[in-house]
Amino acid sequence: MKTVGILGGGQLARMMILAGAPLGLRFRIYDPSPEACAGQLAPLVNGQFDDLAALQAFAGSVDVITFDFENVPAASVAALSALRPVFPNAGALAVAQDRLSEKRLFQALGIALPAFADIDSLATLQARVAEFGMPCILKTRRLGYDGKGQFRIRSQADIGAAWQALGAQVDAVGLILEGFVDFDCELSVVAARNAAGQFVAWPVTRNWHVDGVLSASLAPCGLPAAVQERAVAHARAVAEHLDYVGVFALELFHCDGALLVNEMAPRVHNSGHWTGDGAQTSQFANHLRAGLGLPLGDTAVLGVACMLNWLGQMPEAAPVLAQAAGFWHDYGKQPRAGRKVGHANFRTDDAPAMARALQQVGQALGREAQVAPLLDALSVA
């Protein structure tokens, strides 16, 4: 029986553990926090992600290593790779940790993306804003996620405010300016690749964000097959170039038939949560299969599937569980403003049945605004 070590003990690690039990796997978690929610399901070792001695000791207690958190230092992952197989590899992690390196990779692969520029001073920011036009977005190159580490520039006055907010971080994490995209919808390709080169992708997923945090996902996305095939081809190109092993997500904007890539996440991903109940094989199971050298499972969606994300505190479970289509996921976290504390998945045979279930749940939980964009999308599916 193999033991999988996971760097990071959040909800993604927790769901990996649940998916790995039927495969006969054991798990150990490494996380700085003694409250890490995956520690409720597997032994938890507390340590810092840059403590090489502690990480080396942890490596000695497991057979393979992965992570649920993309801000684990790539240097730490590289050091561990000398001791145990680590997936995905440190090189892929390093690229995904730096927005500039990531975008240069997309450029090299011929994948279209919005305008971007490295920002090293206020003068450079002013010049690039004039070039890109407004609105545009100043972001940290590293350590930003879920809307953190970014400032939207809508007017001349915002340029100075953006620099005041983020400029002090230019030497530590770098800054990047991105052109604004007037998109039709946001999409993601959640895909998996193993060391033998087998590549699979789940149906392209449509996503909705609120304040930079994922609110809801729907699969299949309902766009023409040619658009979806192009999105999956982009994901395959990235995976093969990076010699990627495991699951990752490629996030894209759909703009009047065109696709612009936004970023990649080198791990199992929120927009793939629906696969836990709505696909033949979940993203969590395939991530583990990939890292253990096992054949990857079928990624077909079982009808129509969607996910609603719960932030801050868990709503009442009964309205979801009263639906034949509903599945409940509580991460075991203490409530906190903006914190991801759980989600609900729904799976139905067709779009009308999904719309009925979501409408009933939205009304029962007072979340009509959260389900409204899904209902709009389903009405034209």
ZINORNOR-V12019 format. One record per helix or strand of 3 or more residues. SS is the DSSP state (alpha for helix, beta for strand). FROM is the first residue (numbers start at 1). LEN is the number of residues. If there is no record, write none. Layout:
BEGIN
ss->SS from->FROM len->LEN
ss->SS from->FROM len->LEN
END
This chain:
BEGIN
ss->beta from->3 len->5
ss->alpha from->11 len->13
ss->beta from->26 len->6
ss->alpha from->37 len->4
ss->beta from->43 len->4
ss->alpha from->52 len->8
ss->beta from->64 len->4
ss->alpha from->74 len->8
ss->alpha from->90 len->8
ss->alpha from->99 len->10
ss->beta from->116 len->4
ss->alpha from->122 len->11
ss->beta from->136 len->5
ss->beta from->150 len->4
ss->alpha from->156 len->14
ss->beta from->175 len->5
ss->beta from->185 len->9
ss->beta from->199 len->3
ss->beta from->205 len->6
ss->beta from->213 len->7
ss->alpha from->225 len->17
ss->beta from->246 len->10
ss->beta from->258 len->8
ss->alpha from->270 len->3
ss->alpha from->275 len->4
ss->alpha from->283 len->9
ss->beta from->304 len->8
ss->alpha from->318 len->4
ss->beta from->326 len->5
ss->beta from->340 len->9
ss->alpha from->351 len->15
ss->alpha from->368 len->12
END
